[in-house]
Amino acid sequence: MILTLSMLKTLVTGAIMLFVGLAFLPHFAATRLTSLQKFLNEEIERRERKAQ
């Protein structure tokens, strides 16, 4: 599960870099993706602590 979340986080990070860098999405959409990335980071950290 942690691996799946990590891969999803990587995809979200790539999407943020693509959309912000190329300006294909409005600012608010990039902000929502950033919020998703923050959630994924916290979830991965929580599951890693729980697994220890």
C-alpha positions as CSV (number, residue, x, y, z in Angstrom):
1,M,0.0,0.0,0.0
2,I,2.8,2.4,0.8
3,L,4.4,1.6,-2.6
4,T,1.1,2.4,-4.3
5,L,0.7,5.7,-2.5
6,S,4.3,6.6,-3.3
7,M,3.8,5.9,-7.0
8,L,0.6,8.0,-6.9
9,K,2.5,10.8,-5.1
10,T,5.2,10.7,-7.9
11,L,2.5,11.0,-10.6
12,V,0.9,13.9,-8.8
13,T,4.2,15.6,-8.4
14,G,4.9,15.1,-12.1
15,A,1.5,16.5,-13.0
16,I,2.1,19.6,-10.8
17,M,5.4,20.2,-12.5
18,L,3.9,19.7,-16.0
19,F,0.8,21.9,-15.5
20,V,2.5,24.7,-13.6
21,G,5.6,24.7,-15.9
22,L,3.6,24.7,-19.1
23,A,0.7,26.7,-17.7
24,F,-2.0,24.4,-19.2
25,L,-4.1,24.5,-16.0
26,P,-5.3,27.5,-14.1
27,H,-3.6,28.3,-10.8
28,F,-6.5,26.9,-8.7
29,A,-6.1,23.4,-10.3
30,A,-2.4,23.3,-9.5
31,T,-3.3,24.4,-5.9
32,R,-5.7,21.4,-5.6
33,L,-3.0,19.0,-6.9
34,T,-0.6,20.5,-4.3
35,S,-3.2,19.8,-1.6
36,L,-3.5,16.2,-2.9
37,Q,0.3,15.8,-2.8
38,K,0.4,17.1,0.8
39,F,-2.3,14.5,1.8
40,L,-0.4,11.7,0.1
41,N,2.8,12.7,1.9
42,E,1.1,12.7,5.3
43,E,-0.7,9.4,4.5
44,I,2.6,7.7,3.5
45,E,4.3,9.0,6.7
46,R,1.5,7.8,8.8
47,R,1.5,4.3,7.3
48,E,5.3,4.1,7.6
49,R,5.1,5.0,11.3
50,K,2.3,2.4,11.8
51,A,4.4,-0.3,10.0
52,Q,7.3,0.1,12.3
